[in-house]
């Protein structure tokens, strides 16, 4: 299972988001992921992927617009260090 698929599973299971809406191009706004919800999601993601998100919330909101952006960001944090 890749990072995006794992993220889909977390969002569906823990946050009751419908799988059919969880596409790479879906915007966080369309998924009704506001600042508070993003914090909740990041806590779940940190636990599931064994990562720590260091970025500020405002920085993330600027950088991450779609679910694909979020999955790619998680992937960079979860990548093994050479």
Secondary structure, 3 states (H helix, E strand, C coil): CCHHHHHHHHHHHHHCCCHHHCCCCCECCCCCCCHHHHHHHHHHHHHHHCCCCCCCHHHHHHHCCEHHHHHHHHHHHHCCCC
